Amino acid sequence: PLVVPKQRLTADSPMFRYLIDELKFEELEMDDFSPATVTLFLAILEDKILGEIEDATFKELHKLAVVFEVVWMKEGCRSWLRKKNESATKVRDKTFLFDECWYILKKWKEKAYD
């Protein structure tokens, strides 16, 4: 199990604040996500720099940002996706982009997607 300071989790996440401060959770199970992506998510929360994202971790990282309401990270993930779209030339890259964009639109059903 990872031990993470409360401040790192709650600084940018209303959902973590709710779970930890309001509901008094002392542990959070994150079994729905790969350990590597959770570790990356926590490192990004601490550094506040998204940096380059691997295709293989994008979906889970974006999902963590959405679920835990880390707005700047969610927007950063979507910005990364837009930049990837601008440079995509291979069919494999375009297929990845289509799949991820479709998943976001279908799964998260937000009214405005920029």
Secondary structure, 3 states (H helix, E strand, C coil): CCCCCHHHHHCCCHHHHHHHHHCCCCCCCCCCCCHHHHHHHHHHHHHCCCCCCCHHHHHHHHHHHHHCCCHHHHHHHHHHHHHHHHHCCCHHHHHHHHHHHHHHHHHHCCCCCC
